[in-house]
Amino acid sequence: MAACVENCRTKSTFLCWTTAAAAAAAGDSSCKFSVCSPRRSCTTPIDQYSDGAAAGDDDEVWAELRDEARSDVEDEPILRQYYSDLILSHRCLESALAAHLAGKLCVPGVVASGTLYDLLFSALAGDPSARRAVRADLRAARDRDPACAKMVHCFLYYKGFLALQAHRAAHRLWGEGRRAAALLLQGRASEAFAVDIHPGAAVGEGVLLDHATGVVIGETAVVGSDVSILHGVTLGGTGKESGDRHPKIGDGVLIGAGTHILGNIRIGDGAKIGAGSVVLKEVPARTTAVGNPARLVGGKESPVLSEGLAGLTMDQTSWSRDLL
């Protein structure tokens, strides 16, 4: 096994974990790794896509992420090869992200990681708004999640971040009319990360999917910027309508764990939705809605208003003081 992994590394390949049977079909019954395709560097110059927001040495987020990677390697030398393959060997964030996602989403023997790399890299690097959003999402995790000490840990291990970036690539493809390719990314991301975001959904910048397991976002949903969404959240339809049928989430909204927001309703900027709520009606800006069905804290006539944007403060419980 060790010899197999070392042989794969020396050939600079992506590794996809697969079954022994699939490995045997590839010619080595002793190895549980299947080589998808050669690992590729940032062969397409990022400058040809760039609007100045995400290029080479001027990219502060990429520079900080690489510094964090080097620091981790100094602390844990056994991670040297891992960090090198996924971060330090790449010349731009888009290349590293495309490679990381391709390794997660490839299907050995069916959809090679090299093929997915090309698809992901072209979608992410070719979209200035996606490049800005990737960096804003990394900052959001570091700034809002007390468990996230470094952006590099978000990049490597946080499935909410990875699922969201796969969606950004899929959304770009969806907008270009490449719907089959977009649905491929959606399906694989749903299987790999347990997060199901339709490629048609529009998602802003600086979005945090905290823990993320079980998040479902429908086709015509819109999620603003600086939004924080916890696990088990559904932004869904009512089951009765077609067309524009999903929620519209304003900027700076906080949506607690296990919440279901159904129908083409608006959640106003800075609003807060308590955990486990079922929301069927519009929620005004900077108010708090809780319960099943959800009701405004303080009542409809004089709801309690938050001072800041709940999606940034991550304050999930202060509303409870106003219930009695």
Salt bridges, closest charged atoms under 4 A:
GLU6 OE1 - ARG9 NH1 3.98
ASP51 OD1 - ARG131 NH2 3.29
ASP51 OD2 - ARG132 NH1 3.31
ASP59 OD2 - ARG135 NH2 2.53
GLU64 OE2 - ARG142 NH1 3.04
ASP67 OD1 - ARG70 NH1 2.97
ASP72 OD1 - LYS150 NZ 2.63
ASP72 OD2 - HIS153 NE2 2.82
GLU94 OE2 - ARG135 NH1 2.72
ASP118 OD2 - ARG40 NH1 2.60
ASP137 OD2 - ARG168 NH2 2.86
ASP143 OD1 - ARG142 NE 3.06
GLU176 OE2 - ARG172 NE 2.92
GLU191 OE1 - ARG188 NH1 2.42
GLU205 OE2 - ARG132 NE 3.49
ASP210 OD1 - HIS211 NE2 3.78
GLU219 OE1 - ARG245 NH2 3.02
ASP226 OD1 - ARG144 NH2 3.66
ASP244 OD1 - LYS248 NZ 2.66
ASP269 OD1 - ARG266 NH2 3.17
ASP315 OD2 - LYS272 NZ 3.92
